[in-house]
């Protein structure tokens, strides 16, 4: 999912071709995949935004936030089921942590 979001961001903001990423976005995707591969909570969590532990470094965290802010609303048009699942699971997690 994060790969789709980065690709959408790169296509619209860096004018890359479909299926290609600029070097900056490719580095961000590689970093995100590396973090996901090493995540001890990956089996039980749904999305990184619902995790209590944030494992991204400050610079990459800001970059991924920028991508998410741009791509998140647009994902309704590209992957509507996943976008709605993200909203529902985020609301469920927030409700669970409040109680």
mmCIF file of the C-alpha atoms, coordinates in Angstrom:
data_MODEL
# 
_entry.id   MODEL 
# 
loop_
_atom_site.group_PDB 
_atom_site.id 
_atom_site.type_symbol 
_atom_site.label_atom_id 
_atom_site.label_alt_id 
_atom_site.label_comp_id 
_atom_site.label_asym_id 
_atom_site.label_entity_id 
_atom_site.label_seq_id 
_atom_site.pdbx_PDB_ins_code 
_atom_site.Cartn_x 
_atom_site.Cartn_y 
_atom_site.Cartn_z 
_atom_site.occupancy 
_atom_site.B_iso_or_equiv 
_atom_site.pdbx_formal_charge 
_atom_site.auth_seq_id 
_atom_site.auth_comp_id 
_atom_site.auth_asym_id 
_atom_site.auth_atom_id 
_atom_site.pdbx_PDB_model_num 
ATOM 1  C CA . UNK A 1 1  ? 0.000   0.000  0.000   1.00 0.00 ? 1  UNK A CA 1 
ATOM 2  C CA . UNK A 1 2  ? 2.766   2.435  0.876   1.00 0.00 ? 2  UNK A CA 1 
ATOM 3  C CA . UNK A 1 3  ? 4.375   1.702  -2.485  1.00 0.00 ? 3  UNK A CA 1 
ATOM 4  C CA . UNK A 1 4  ? 1.174   2.706  -4.272  1.00 0.00 ? 4  UNK A CA 1 
ATOM 5  C CA . UNK A 1 5  ? 0.996   5.909  -2.261  1.00 0.00 ? 5  UNK A CA 1 
ATOM 6  C CA . UNK A 1 6  ? 4.613   6.824  -2.988  1.00 0.00 ? 6  UNK A CA 1 
ATOM 7  C CA . UNK A 1 7  ? 4.114   6.049  -6.692  1.00 0.00 ? 7  UNK A CA 1 
ATOM 8  C CA . UNK A 1 8  ? 1.039   8.296  -6.844  1.00 0.00 ? 8  UNK A CA 1 
ATOM 9  C CA . UNK A 1 9  ? 2.903   11.098 -5.081  1.00 0.00 ? 9  UNK A CA 1 
ATOM 10 C CA . UNK A 1 10 ? 5.920   10.766 -7.368  1.00 0.00 ? 10 UNK A CA 1 
ATOM 11 C CA . UNK A 1 11 ? 3.832   10.708 -10.555 1.00 0.00 ? 11 UNK A CA 1 
ATOM 12 C CA . UNK A 1 12 ? 1.949   13.860 -9.585  1.00 0.00 ? 12 UNK A CA 1 
ATOM 13 C CA . UNK A 1 13 ? 4.711   15.861 -7.898  1.00 0.00 ? 13 UNK A CA 1 
ATOM 14 C CA . UNK A 1 14 ? 7.880   14.742 -9.660  1.00 0.00 ? 14 UNK A CA 1 
ATOM 15 C CA . UNK A 1 15 ? 6.310   13.980 -13.044 1.00 0.00 ? 15 UNK A CA 1 
ATOM 16 C CA . UNK A 1 16 ? 7.695   10.439 -13.143 1.00 0.00 ? 16 UNK A CA 1 
ATOM 17 C CA . UNK A 1 17 ? 6.269   7.893  -15.551 1.00 0.00 ? 17 UNK A CA 1 
ATOM 18 C CA . UNK A 1 18 ? 3.802   5.294  -14.382 1.00 0.00 ? 18 UNK A CA 1 
ATOM 19 C CA . UNK A 1 19 ? 5.725   2.372  -12.918 1.00 0.00 ? 19 UNK A CA 1 
ATOM 20 C CA . UNK A 1 20 ? 8.857   4.443  -12.287 1.00 0.00 ? 20 UNK A CA 1 
ATOM 21 C CA . UNK A 1 21 ? 10.038  6.429  -9.283  1.00 0.00 ? 21 UNK A CA 1 
ATOM 22 C CA . UNK A 1 22 ? 12.499  9.292  -9.040  1.00 0.00 ? 22 UNK A CA 1 
ATOM 23 C CA . UNK A 1 23 ? 15.627  8.540  -6.965  1.00 0.00 ? 23 UNK A CA 1 
ATOM 24 C CA . UNK A 1 24 ? 14.271  10.400 -3.905  1.00 0.00 ? 24 UNK A CA 1 
ATOM 25 C CA . UNK A 1 25 ? 10.981  8.472  -3.901  1.00 0.00 ? 25 UNK A CA 1 
ATOM 26 C CA . UNK A 1 26 ? 12.762  5.181  -4.587  1.00 0.00 ? 26 UNK A CA 1 
ATOM 27 C CA . UNK A 1 27 ? 14.950  5.795  -1.534  1.00 0.00 ? 27 UNK A CA 1 
ATOM 28 C CA . UNK A 1 28 ? 11.829  6.480  0.549   1.00 0.00 ? 28 UNK A CA 1 
ATOM 29 C CA . UNK A 1 29 ? 10.175  3.278  -0.677  1.00 0.00 ? 29 UNK A CA 1 
ATOM 30 C CA . UNK A 1 30 ? 13.310  1.249  0.042   1.00 0.00 ? 30 UNK A CA 1 
ATOM 31 C CA . UNK A 1 31 ? 13.444  2.725  3.544   1.00 0.00 ? 31 UNK A CA 1 
ATOM 32 C CA . UNK A 1 32 ? 9.749   2.013  4.183   1.00 0.00 ? 32 UNK A CA 1 
ATOM 33 C CA . UNK A 1 33 ? 10.148  -1.599 3.028   1.00 0.00 ? 33 UNK A CA 1 
ATOM 34 C CA . UNK A 1 34 ? 13.214  -2.033 5.224   1.00 0.00 ? 34 UNK A CA 1 
ATOM 35 C CA . UNK A 1 35 ? 11.332  -0.687 8.254   1.00 0.00 ? 35 UNK A CA 1 
ATOM 36 C CA . UNK A 1 36 ? 8.345   -2.959 7.564   1.00 0.00 ? 36 UNK A CA 1 
ATOM 37 C CA . UNK A 1 37 ? 10.584  -6.008 7.162   1.00 0.00 ? 37 UNK A CA 1 
ATOM 38 C CA . UNK A 1 38 ? 12.165  -5.372 10.554  1.00 0.00 ? 38 UNK A CA 1 
ATOM 39 C CA . UNK A 1 39 ? 8.963   -4.471 12.400  1.00 0.00 ? 39 UNK A CA 1 
ATOM 40 C CA . UNK A 1 40 ? 8.327   -6.768 15.390  1.00 0.00 ? 40 UNK A CA 1 
ATOM 41 C CA . UNK A 1 41 ? 4.606   -5.896 15.364  1.00 0.00 ? 41 UNK A CA 1 
ATOM 42 C CA . UNK A 1 42 ? 3.912   -6.538 11.666  1.00 0.00 ? 42 UNK A CA 1 
ATOM 43 C CA . UNK A 1 43 ? 1.953   -9.746 12.291  1.00 0.00 ? 43 UNK A CA 1 
ATOM 44 C CA . UNK A 1 44 ? -0.579  -8.065 14.562  1.00 0.00 ? 44 UNK A CA 1 
ATOM 45 C CA . UNK A 1 45 ? -0.919  -4.492 13.288  1.00 0.00 ? 45 UNK A CA 1 
ATOM 46 C CA . UNK A 1 46 ? -2.854  -3.285 10.283  1.00 0.00 ? 46 UNK A CA 1 
ATOM 47 C CA . UNK A 1 47 ? -1.128  -0.009 9.348   1.00 0.00 ? 47 UNK A CA 1 
ATOM 48 C CA . UNK A 1 48 ? 1.971   1.793  10.601  1.00 0.00 ? 48 UNK A CA 1 
ATOM 49 C CA . UNK A 1 49 ? -0.122  4.815  11.512  1.00 0.00 ? 49 UNK A CA 1 
ATOM 50 C CA . UNK A 1 50 ? -1.914  2.629  14.087  1.00 0.00 ? 50 UNK A CA 1 
ATOM 51 C CA . UNK A 1 51 ? 1.324   1.530  15.744  1.00 0.00 ? 51 UNK A CA 1 
ATOM 52 C CA . UNK A 1 52 ? 2.400   2.930  19.105  1.00 0.00 ? 52 UNK A CA 1 
ATOM 53 C CA . UNK A 1 53 ? 6.092   2.606  18.162  1.00 0.00 ? 53 UNK A CA 1 
ATOM 54 C CA . UNK A 1 54 ? 7.281   4.756  15.271  1.00 0.00 ? 54 UNK A CA 1 
ATOM 55 C CA . UNK A 1 55 ? 10.481  3.402  13.820  1.00 0.00 ? 55 UNK A CA 1 
ATOM 56 C CA . UNK A 1 56 ? 11.134  5.971  11.078  1.00 0.00 ? 56 UNK A CA 1 
ATOM 57 C CA . UNK A 1 57 ? 13.966  8.451  11.546  1.00 0.00 ? 57 UNK A CA 1 
ATOM 58 C CA . UNK A 1 58 ? 12.941  12.134 11.771  1.00 0.00 ? 58 UNK A CA 1 
ATOM 59 C CA . UNK A 1 59 ? 13.845  13.040 8.177   1.00 0.00 ? 59 UNK A CA 1 
ATOM 60 C CA . UNK A 1 60 ? 12.153  10.022 6.604   1.00 0.00 ? 60 UNK A CA 1 
ATOM 61 C CA . UNK A 1 61 ? 9.177   10.389 8.932   1.00 0.00 ? 61 UNK A CA 1 
ATOM 62 C CA . UNK A 1 62 ? 8.574   13.896 7.624   1.00 0.00 ? 62 UNK A CA 1 
ATOM 63 C CA . UNK A 1 63 ? 8.912   12.720 4.020   1.00 0.00 ? 63 UNK A CA 1 
ATOM 64 C CA . UNK A 1 64 ? 6.433   9.875  4.510   1.00 0.00 ? 64 UNK A CA 1 
ATOM 65 C CA . UNK A 1 65 ? 3.998   12.265 6.210   1.00 0.00 ? 65 UNK A CA 1 
ATOM 66 C CA . UNK A 1 66 ? 4.153   14.544 3.172   1.00 0.00 ? 66 UNK A CA 1 
ATOM 67 C CA . UNK A 1 67 ? 3.455   11.593 0.872   1.00 0.00 ? 67 UNK A CA 1 
ATOM 68 C CA . UNK A 1 68 ? 0.578   10.378 3.060   1.00 0.00 ? 68 UNK A CA 1 
ATOM 69 C CA . UNK A 1 69 ? -1.016  13.817 3.268   1.00 0.00 ? 69 UNK A CA 1 
ATOM 70 C CA . UNK A 1 70 ? -0.959  14.103 -0.511  1.00 0.00 ? 70 UNK A CA 1 
ATOM 71 C CA . UNK A 1 71 ? -1.841  10.523 -1.469  1.00 0.00 ? 71 UNK A CA 1 
ATOM 72 C CA . UNK A 1 72 ? -4.238  9.584  1.322   1.00 0.00 ? 72 UNK A CA 1 
ATOM 73 C CA . UNK A 1 73 ? -7.328  11.402 0.035   1.00 0.00 ? 73 UNK A CA 1 
ATOM 74 C CA . UNK A 1 74 ? -6.549  10.408 -3.564  1.00 0.00 ? 74 UNK A CA 1 
ATOM 75 C CA . UNK A 1 75 ? -6.394  6.722  -2.650  1.00 0.00 ? 75 UNK A CA 1 
ATOM 76 C CA . UNK A 1 76 ? -10.204 6.718  -2.554  1.00 0.00 ? 76 UNK A CA 1 
ATOM 77 C CA . UNK A 1 77 ? -10.076 6.919  -6.345  1.00 0.00 ? 77 UNK A CA 1 
ATOM 78 C CA . UNK A 1 78 ? -7.213  4.459  -6.852  1.00 0.00 ? 78 UNK A CA 1 
ATOM 79 C CA . UNK A 1 79 ? -7.827  1.835  -4.133  1.00 0.00 ? 79 UNK A CA 1 
ATOM 80 C CA . UNK A 1 80 ? -11.203 2.604  -2.524  1.00 0.00 ? 80 UNK A CA 1 
ATOM 81 C CA . UNK A 1 81 ? -11.509 -0.620 -0.504  1.00 0.00 ? 81 UNK A CA 1 
ATOM 82 C CA . UNK A 1 82 ? -8.063  -0.245 1.064   1.00 0.00 ? 82 UNK A CA 1 
ATOM 83 C CA . UNK A 1 83 ? -8.660  3.448  1.753   1.00 0.00 ? 83 UNK A CA 1 
ATOM 84 C CA . UNK A 1 84 ? -11.915 2.701  3.567   1.00 0.00 ? 84 UNK A CA 1 
ATOM 85 C CA . UNK A 1 85 ? -10.298 -0.195 5.450   1.00 0.00 ? 85 UNK A CA 1 
ATOM 86 C CA . UNK A 1 86 ? -7.584  2.206  6.625   1.00 0.00 ? 86 UNK A CA 1 
ATOM 87 C CA . UNK A 1 87 ? -10.163 4.673  7.957   1.00 0.00 ? 87 UNK A CA 1 
ATOM 88 C CA . UNK A 1 88 ? -12.138 1.953  9.751   1.00 0.00 ? 88 UNK A CA 1 
ATOM 89 C CA . UNK A 1 89 ? -9.095  0.283  11.311  1.00 0.00 ? 89 UNK A CA 1 
ATOM 90 C CA . UNK A 1 90 ? -7.660  3.625  12.424  1.00 0.00 ? 90 UNK A CA 1 
ATOM 91 C CA . UNK A 1 91 ? -10.916 4.576  14.120  1.00 0.00 ? 91 UNK A CA 1 
ATOM 92 C CA . UNK A 1 92 ? -11.084 1.157  15.800  1.00 0.00 ? 92 UNK A CA 1 
ATOM 93 C CA . UNK A 1 93 ? -7.496  1.430  17.075  1.00 0.00 ? 93 UNK A CA 1 
ATOM 94 C CA . UNK A 1 94 ? -8.044  4.949  18.424  1.00 0.00 ? 94 UNK A CA 1 
ATOM 95 C CA . UNK A 1 95 ? -11.187 3.819  20.217  1.00 0.00 ? 95 UNK A CA 1 
ATOM 96 C CA . UNK A 1 96 ? -9.330  0.831  21.685  1.00 0.00 ? 96 UNK A CA 1 
ATOM 97 C CA . UNK A 1 97 ? -6.474  3.006  22.995  1.00 0.00 ? 97 UNK A CA 1 
ATOM 98 C CA . UNK A 1 98 ? -8.855  5.490  24.614  1.00 0.00 ? 98 UNK A CA 1 
ATOM 99 C CA . UNK A 1 99 ? -10.448 2.798  26.746  1.00 0.00 ? 99 UNK A CA 1 
# 
